[in-house]
């Protein structure tokens, strides 16, 4: 990445990455649910991918909103 970007553009890029990670996490979780009965190995792989996207999502969320409660895949914040 050789382009110089301002803070607003960087924030937009992080938010796009966060939205992409959230969408991929949802898709992987849905795939894991749909494969659970017919393809246990595929379901496990999809669940592992969902966990990886969740980790990425949490990191990007912490960058955008430091110290905020993490959002769950279904859009409901966890209460601690």
RODO-2510 file (C-alpha; in nm, 4 decimals, decimal comma):
residues 80
     n   res          X          Y          Z
     1     x     0,0000     0,0000     0,0000
     2     x     0,1834     0,3075    -0,1218
     3     x    -0,1081     0,5532    -0,1272
     4     x    -0,1155     0,8174     0,1404
     5     x    -0,4673     0,8386     0,2860
     6     x    -0,6219     1,0666     0,5424
     7     x    -0,7878     0,9488     0,8626
     8     x    -1,1380     0,9623     0,7138
     9     x    -1,0417     0,7368     0,4243
    10     x    -0,8668     0,4959     0,6594
    11     x    -1,1772     0,4802     0,8774
    12     x    -1,3956     0,4149     0,5704
    13     x    -1,1675     0,1298     0,4672
    14     x    -1,1716    -0,0223     0,8148
    15     x    -1,5507     0,0004     0,8265
    16     x    -1,5779    -0,1690     0,4861
    17     x    -1,3505    -0,4449     0,6128
    18     x    -1,5633    -0,4775     0,9247
    19     x    -1,8828    -0,5044     0,7195
    20     x    -1,7225    -0,7655     0,4959
    21     x    -1,6022    -0,9690     0,7958
    22     x    -1,9509    -0,9551     0,9518
    23     x    -2,1136    -1,0718     0,6280
    24     x    -1,8644    -1,3553     0,5867
    25     x    -1,9104    -1,4620     0,9489
    26     x    -2,2882    -1,4783     0,9015
    27     x    -2,2497    -1,6730     0,5764
    28     x    -2,0113    -1,9231     0,7340
    29     x    -2,2356    -1,9753     1,0372
    30     x    -2,5338    -2,0332     0,8091
    31     x    -2,3310    -2,2763     0,5974
    32     x    -2,2227    -2,4632     0,9105
    33     x    -2,5866    -2,4948     1,0211
    34     x    -2,6988    -2,6148     0,6799
    35     x    -2,4199    -2,8745     0,6545
    36     x    -2,4453    -3,0050     1,0110
    37     x    -2,6681    -3,3015     0,9284
    38     x    -2,5223    -3,4013     0,5931
    39     x    -2,1537    -3,3053     0,6040
    40     x    -2,0087    -3,2841     0,9564
    41     x    -1,6554    -3,2147     0,8292
    42     x    -1,7781    -2,9333     0,6045
    43     x    -1,9823    -2,7948     0,8920
    44     x    -1,6744    -2,7946     1,1159
    45     x    -1,4701    -2,6153     0,8510
    46     x    -1,7428    -2,3536     0,8038
    47     x    -1,7675    -2,3053     1,1809
    48     x    -1,3888    -2,2595     1,2025
    49     x    -1,4031    -1,9985     0,9288
    50     x    -1,6835    -1,8196     1,1134
    51     x    -1,4673    -1,8040     1,4258
    52     x    -1,1794    -1,6593     1,2227
    53     x    -1,4032    -1,3905     1,0727
    54     x    -1,5410    -1,3180     1,4194
    55     x    -1,1862    -1,2546     1,5433
    56     x    -1,1188    -1,0165     1,2549
    57     x    -1,4496    -0,8433     1,3210
    58     x    -1,3650    -0,7949     1,6897
    59     x    -1,0254    -0,6455     1,6091
    60     x    -1,1702    -0,4030     1,3550
    61     x    -1,4507    -0,3130     1,5955
    62     x    -1,1949    -0,2347     1,8658
    63     x    -1,0130    -0,0035     1,6236
    64     x    -1,3331     0,1824     1,5342
    65     x    -1,4857     0,1863     1,8839
    66     x    -1,2161     0,1289     2,1469
    67     x    -1,3479    -0,0230     2,4659
    68     x    -1,6986    -0,0706     2,3278
    69     x    -1,8942    -0,3894     2,3780
    70     x    -1,8440    -0,6305     2,0870
    71     x    -2,1357    -0,6757     1,8518
    72     x    -2,2662    -1,0231     1,7888
    73     x    -2,3252    -1,1586     1,4394
    74     x    -2,7004    -1,1076     1,4693
    75     x    -2,6516    -0,7372     1,5418
    76     x    -2,7319    -0,7598     1,9136
    77     x    -2,4671    -0,6315     2,1488
    78     x    -2,3484    -0,8591     2,4255
    79     x    -2,4163    -0,7265     2,7737
    80     x    -2,1524    -0,7963     3,0366
***
